[in-house]
Amino acid sequence: MPNWDIIQAVWPLLLGIAVLWARIEVALSKSRDQSKLNEREIGKLELKVEAQAVSAATQAVQLGRIEEALKGIGSTLKRLESRMTTSS
């Protein structure tokens, strides 16, 4: 026969350990969920950074084209000015 006095004495300790174990499992579960959420957010941020890099490269090309067009306009204006001053 089991010794009921020992079981009654140890029972609150076992209950406390079970509650502590349950709380730890809940905390670990929340931590895992947060980690998964963080991984998804990092993935989204990586995609945004890549999109911004592509956009920045496109804008750099466009800026180069604009600068070339402005240089061409400047050259044309200088030629017009020189023709106007020589014909006056």
N, C-alpha and C positions, 0 to 999 in steps of 0.2 A: 504494500500500500504506500502511496506517496505521502510524504510528510507535509500536511496541509499548512502547518505553521511556517515552514520555509517558503512554500508557494505564496502564501499571503504576504510574507515579508518582502519577497522579491517582485511580486506583481506590480506595485507602483513603479519600480525601477524599470521593468520591462515596458510598461505603458509609456513612461517618459522617453525611453529609447525609441519606441515606435513612433511617437509624435515627432521627436527630433529628426528621425530618418525621413518621415513624410515631409517635413518642412524643407529639409535639404533637397529632396527630390523635386519639390515644387520650385525651389530657387534655381536648381540646375536646369529644369525645364524652361523657366523664363529666360535664363541666360542663353540657352540654346536657341530659343525663339528670337531673342534680341540679336544673336550672332547671325542668324539667317537673314533677318531684316537688314542688318548692317551690310551683309554681303550683297544683297539685292541693291541697296542704295549705292554702294561702291560701284557696282556694275553700271547703274544708271549714270553716275557721275563720270565714269570712264567713257561712256558713249558720248556724253555731252562734251567732254574735253576733246575727243576725236573730231566731233562735228565742228567745234570751234577752231581746231587746227586746220581743217579743210577750208573753212570759211576764211580764216586769216590768210591762207595761201592764195585763195581766189581773189581776195581783196588786194593782196600785194601785186598780183598780176594786173588787176584792173588799174591800180594806182600807177604802175609802170606805163601802161597804155595811155593813161590820162597825161602823165608827164611828157611822153613822147608827142602826144597831140598838141600839148601846150608849147613845146619847143618848136614844132612845125608852124603853129600859129604865130609864134614870136618871130620866126625866120620870115614868114610871109609879110608880117607887119614891117619888119626892117626893110625888106625889098620894096614894099610899097612906099615907105618913107623915103628911101633913097631915090626912087623914080620921081616922087613928087618934088623933092628938093632939086633934082637935076633938071626937071622940066619947067620949073618956075623961073 
